[in-house]
Each structure stands twice: as structure tokens, then as C-alpha cells.
Amino acid sequence: MNTNHASEARFPIVPLTAMSFAAFVYVTFEMFAVGLIQPMAQDLGVTESRIGLLMTAYAAVVAVITIPLMMWVSRFNKRTVFLVTLGFLLIGIVIQALTINYTMLAIGRITAALTHGIFWALVGPMAARMSPGHTGKAVGIVSIGSTMALVMGSPLATWIGELVGWRVASWILGALTVAAIAVLIPTVPSLPPLTSTKDNTKKQLSWGLISLIVFLLLAVTGVFAAYTYLGLILAANAGSALVSTGLFVFGAMGLIGVTVATRTVDRRMLRGSAHTTTLFIVAAVLGHLAFASGGMLATVLVFAAVAVFGAAYGALPTLGTTIFLHAGRENPDSASSIYVVTYQVGIASGAALGALVVDANWIAGTLWILAGLSLASTLVLALWARPLLR
């Protein structure tokens, strides 16, 4: 009895919650432009597609720099590196808040992107080391932040940005980052690097893992071709006043999606992934029907599309991570890194593809990309990956 109480007392709930909160701020900043793409473009005198391309630049930086940078920082104390990542985030937020032109805004976004991948590569392993015997609980706590960023962070940032300006919303994110750092500095313990062998990095990728890279790249590219411009899709069908509400619905349904995925992923990781990409197709169809309609019907249909889209997107990271770790179980660290980089390449590619059709004044085209690539990813999973991973 006493031992159990002592174990619970030692569980680092405060630093883990602060780490989760930091994740909340980082993801909210990454997705900042989704709901504020119009006011940011108007304020800086650029097209909406150029603001959308900042997500491409952000994700591209993360994809290119994460693995080599992780190899370099692996020699340092993880606590120190983790705090440095938040320092870069804070600098990026301040530059965004002070920006006077598009170039300055891009510099601010890229500054935060430099350590985004490092942040995510560290947060899970750090939580596990800080909570021996409670790994699942610890990782679950720090993972909540990214989901809550979609449920609360993005809609609130959009609402505040529409109410008092996107720069003020940026300053608020900066204050939240400072608050997280203030709690983390005295509570996160020193975590020196662990000794590891270099043999694992030399193992070749299995065909099963390669098939999953193609699956995930197609799925995420399709998702972010539409999600990057979700604010425009909502505004075109339901009006600008309901953009923040639509983003909240997306996030709330995402919370339901991740909950369902967490409960079923161990039994149905492949089937669940196929269901998820199929739901993306359903969301795209509902969105097309909204564009073909008008008035209240268009509003109802676009919110239905957003709800389905949000639920499927909420489930995708849990399912994707689990499948990658299953396929690369002989070298899970490598599989996890490949997953992160593939996801970021998908974000960059999707935002860029979406920008092409938005630039052509064809917002509905983002939904065609979502539908087509989701169908392709489903076929890759069913016909290529599934036979290799069964």
C-alpha cells in the first residue's frame, strides 16, 4: 500500500503536464495560419496561397533538418535540448508578432520550424524516462497537447485573431510559451544521453515499411492540401463568421477520432487505417456537395464534411505511428523518425498542391486532391502494405 502511494507520489505529473502544454502551443503555432489565412494575407498584401505556402516551408524545414540534427544533439542532455527547442519557438513567435512584411513572417515561421522535429523526437522518450513503470500513462499525457491544439488551440487562435488581430494572438502564444518554460525549468530532471549502438542505423528498410511510407505520404499530402485551406473552404460555404466554429468542430471530432483509434488500434491497425482514408473520401464528397449547393444547405454540408474530416484526421497519427512501429519493430527509433519525416513531407507537399488550385481561384480543387490521394493511399494499404504486414 505504502509503496503504491510512494510510486504515485513520484509520478512527475507537473513536468509532464507542462510538456503537454508546450506541445499544445507548438502545434497551435504550426497550424496558426489555417484559420487566419485571409486576415494575414490582407494585412501583408500577399495572396492567400502565399500564406498557405508557409506551411510548406515549415514542414519542409522540419523534414530536411530533423534526422541530421537529432544525430548531432544526441550527445547532449535531453533536458537542455528540449528547453532550447522552446527557445527557438519563442523567438519564432516574437518575430511573427513583430513582422512588417512577408519575408519577416517567413523567417519567424522557419525559426520555430528548425527545432519542431527535435521537440517531437524528444518529448515521448523523455516522458518515458521520467516515469519508469508508467510509460504508457506518461506518453499519453504529453500526447494530449497536440490533440487539444486542434480542439482548442487553432479555433481560439482564429477567434482571437479575428477579434483583436493575428499579431495579438501571436503575442498570447508567446506568453503561453514563457509560462511553459517557467514550469519546465525547475521540474524537468537532468536526462543525460543514453549509450546506444550504431548498428541499428545501418539496417535496411523492409518492404513493409517502404509501403507504409508511400501510404502515409499520399494520405497526409491529401489531408493537408485541404486542411491548410480549411478556413477558405468554410468561408466560401458558411461565411467568414463561422470559420472559428468550423475549426472547433474539426478539433472536437478529432478528439473523438483519436479516442476511438486508441481503443482499437492494437486489434485493427490496418483496417482502422483503411477506414480513416475512406472517411477522407467521404469528407471530400460532402465538401463538393456543399460547393454545389447554396444557402443553409451549403453550411450544413460543409460542417458535415468538416466533422467527418476531423474525426478521420484525429485517428490518423495514432494509427500511422502504431503501424510504423509494428513494421519497424526491430528498430523502433528509426521507424519513428521515418514516420515523423514522412508526415512532414506530406504536410509540405499538401500545402503546396493546395496552393496551386487556390491560386487558380479553385478552392474546391483542394477537395479533389484530398479525394484522389486518399483513394490512392487506401489502395496502397490494401493491395501492397496489407499482404506484407499481416
Sequence and secondary structure as in RCSB ss.txt:
>XXXX:A:sequence
MNTNHASEARFPIVPLTAMSFAAFVYVTFEMFAVGLIQPMAQDLGVTESRIGLLMTAYAAVVAVITIPLMMWVSR
FNKRTVFLVTLGFLLIGIVIQALTINYTMLAIGRITAALTHGIFWALVGPMAARMSPGHTGKAVGIVSIGSTMAL
VMGSPLATWIGELVGWRVASWILGALTVAAIAVLIPTVPSLPPLTSTKDNTKKQLSWGLISLIVFLLLAVTGVFA
AYTYLGLILAANAGSALVSTGLFVFGAMGLIGVTVATRTVDRRMLRGSAHTTTLFIVAAVLGHLAFASGGMLATV
LVFAAVAVFGAAYGALPTLGTTIFLHAGRENPDSASSIYVVTYQVGIASGAALGALVVDANWIAGTLWILAGLSL
ASTLVLALWARPLLR
>XXXX:A:secstr
 HHHHHHHHHS HHHHHHHHHHHHHHHHHHTHHHHHHHHHHHHHT  HHHHHHHHHHHHHHHHHHHHHHHHHHTT
S HHHHHHHHHHHHHHHHHHHHH  SHHHHHHHHHHHHTTHHHHHHHHHHHHHHHSTT HHHHHHHHHHHHHHII
IIIHHHHHHHHHHH HHHHHHHHHHHHHHHHHHHHHHS         SGGGG    HHHHHHHHHHHHHHHHHHH
HHTTHHHHHHHHH GGGHHHHHHHHHHHHHHHHHHHHHHHHHHHHHHHHHHHHHHHHHHHHHHHHHHS HHHHHH
HHHHHHHHHHHHHHHHHHHHHHHHHHHTTTSHHHHHHHHHHHHHHHHHHHHHHHHHHHHTT TTHHHHHHHHHHH
HHHHHIIIIIHHHH 
